[in-house]
Amino acid sequence: MQAVISVVGRDKVGILKDVATKCADHNVNVIDVSQTVLQDMFTMIMLVDISNIDVKFGDFSAEMESYGSEIGMQIRAMHEDIFNSMHRI
């Protein structure tokens, strides 16, 4: 199973490391990353493997969103089934 994590906010050092560490804390494996900085805005999309996640995905998603608020970023984790359904329309 896979999920997509999006991260948007003001650029600063360590964003990729911080988000990847939060993933690793729950045994979520980062498969692919695309990131860019537009002026001072950081954007990143991560494809992650959640096959061995150690919490419910909803709890992980809520934790990532909460963590994003703590660091001044918008972080969203979306299960691949939801992502695929949204993009079929």
Residue pairs with C-beta under 8 A, 6 or more apart in sequence:
1 49
1 50
1 51
1 79
1 80
2 31
2 47
2 48
2 49
2 50
2 80
3 28
3 47
3 48
3 50
3 57
3 77
3 78
3 79
3 80
3 83
4 45
4 46
4 47
4 48
4 77
4 78
4 80
4 83
5 19
5 23
5 44
5 45
5 46
5 48
5 64
5 75
5 76
5 77
5 78
6 43
6 44
6 45
6 46
6 74
6 75
6 76
6 78
7 15
7 19
7 42
7 43
7 44
7 45
7 46
7 68
7 73
7 74
7 75
8 41
8 42
8 43
8 44
8 73
8 74
9 15
9 41
9 42
9 68
9 71
9 72
9 73
9 74
10 40
10 41
10 42
10 72
10 73
11 37
11 40
11 41
11 42
12 42
15 42
15 44
15 71
15 73
16 33
16 35
16 44
18 67
18 71
19 44
19 46
19 64
19 75
20 30
20 46
22 63
22 64
22 67
23 29
23 30
23 46
23 48
26 53
26 54
26 55
26 60
26 63
27 52
27 53
27 54
28 48
28 49
28 50
28 52
28 53
28 60
29 48
29 49
29 52
30 46
30 47
30 48
31 46
31 47
31 48
31 49
32 46
32 47
33 44
33 45
33 46
33 47
34 44
34 45
35 42
35 43
35 44
35 45
36 42
36 43
36 44
37 43
42 73
48 77
50 57
50 60
50 79
53 60
55 63
57 77
57 79
60 77
61 76
61 77
61 78
64 75
64 76
64 77
65 75
65 76
65 77
67 75
68 74
68 75
68 76
